[in-house]
Amino acid sequence: MQKKSKESFIDIVPSSGKRVISDVVMAPKKEITSQLFKTPPPTIKFSKQGGRRGKKGRRAFIILAVLIIFALGSIFFAKMEVTLTPKTASWKIEKTLILKRSQDPIFSVFRTLALPDTRSGSFVATERRTEDAKAGGIVVIFNKSKDAQVLIASTRLEAPNGNIYRIPKTIVVPGAKSQSGQSVPGSLEVAVTADKAGANYNLGLTDFTLPGLKGGSKYELIFGRSKIEISGGSEGARIVIGKSDRDSALASLIEKAKKEAISLILKKIPQEEFLLPASVEYAALKEESIPAVGVAADNFTFNMEGEIRAATMSRSELETALLKDNALLSSFDGAPLRIKNLDKLNIKLINYKFDVSSFTIQISGTAEVEAVLDQAAIKNKIIEKGIVGASAVLSEYAYISRAEISFKPFWTGLFYKKPPKDPNRIDIILR
């Protein structure tokens, strides 16, 4: 009888025709266990060399893209640079013009201006006198009361050391005022003179009382305070501020003002206005010596207020008048002209005064004439005519002596057969 294998089984079909659980073939336990503990299949690993090549490729692509963008951007935003040299000429000029203050169809118009000017300087007194002198100075009188205070001539001011000084003329010191809820004393400056001669009355900065108000309510409300030191008191030989010292100080300040006058005026007038240099003058309107002339002092301060005065006219109007009817104008093909050295020509004023209504000028010399180039018009013509060469510019403008055309960046010129359509991308440089 044949032995049965462990893997065989009895196939019994029930009468119902359906299989039961025993019909399923079950693998032996040993086989299942071996499958659970099998080594997993190896995973796929990429070599390091392949990864590096990928990074290098991406980097090269980025660099190439940046270069392409930069190149395209440079071409799109490139600028055309046009360097032009206007035609020039030297002409001898000898003209006489009449200028009027008011508008006139025949004569040119001039204008005057006056600039306020304030100056101050310290100077040495030199005049020697042999006589007794009283000291003097400036004191500010303050009034804390509400009412104005009249101080008659010779009113006394007393210093802490007992020295008496007097007011030479009657003054009225205003009363106190209310500002921002606070009471502000009224005040007034006044020159004072020592009661007696002598150096003992020379005094530094100090406060003063008014003895005449003593015993009254205003004694504490009205007082004086030095603005400058009181000086000049002496006995016998002394140095005083003389009239010649005053005149010398005034002349020194005026001379300094005249040296600076032209530069000060040129800063104030528009660029298109031309200053007639010979018209510049200085007028002293107010002067002050501290201490005053005649007071004994080794040094003094001199203050001056005045005006810098001058006449001007339109630069273009003057140039037009000087170049009018010149036979050489035709060589510039009708271009507007300017005189480069207008301020270097000899200009003489005849019958000029600051307040006159008209005067005459004579102008002579060698004028350096130059064509004036309309940059906006030149840009438009370059675009309209499609000009990219210097020779084409010269053929369009007879009053341009030299032209150069280049592009920025320089290599973008290889791609341009026509100028940029945007005038802002065309730069005109004048030489």
Secondary structure as UniProt FT lines:
FT   TURN            6..7
FT   TURN            15..16
FT   HELIX           21..23
FT   HELIX           29..36
FT   HELIX           48..77
FT   STRAND          79..86
FT   STRAND          88..100
FT   STRAND          108..124
FT   STRAND          127..130
FT   STRAND          133..143
FT   STRAND          149..151
FT   TURN            153..154
FT   STRAND          156..158
FT   TURN            160..161
FT   STRAND          164..166
FT   STRAND          171..173
FT   STRAND          177..179
FT   TURN            180..181
FT   STRAND          182..184
FT   STRAND          186..197
FT   HELIX           199..201
FT   STRAND          207..209
FT   HELIX           211..213
FT   TURN            214..215
FT   TURN            217..221
FT   STRAND          222..226
FT   STRAND          230..231
FT   STRAND          237..240
FT   HELIX           243..268
FT   TURN            271..272
FT   STRAND          273..275
FT   HELIX           277..279
FT   STRAND          281..290
FT   TURN            293..294
FT   STRAND          299..314
FT   HELIX           315..323
FT   TURN            324..325
FT   HELIX           327..332
FT   TURN            333..334
FT   STRAND          337..339
FT   TURN            340..341
FT   HELIX           342..344
FT   STRAND          346..350
FT   TURN            354..355
FT   STRAND          358..371
FT   HELIX           375..385
FT   HELIX           390..396
FT   TURN            398..399
FT   STRAND          400..408
FT   HELIX           410..414
FT   HELIX           423..425
FT   STRAND          426..430
//
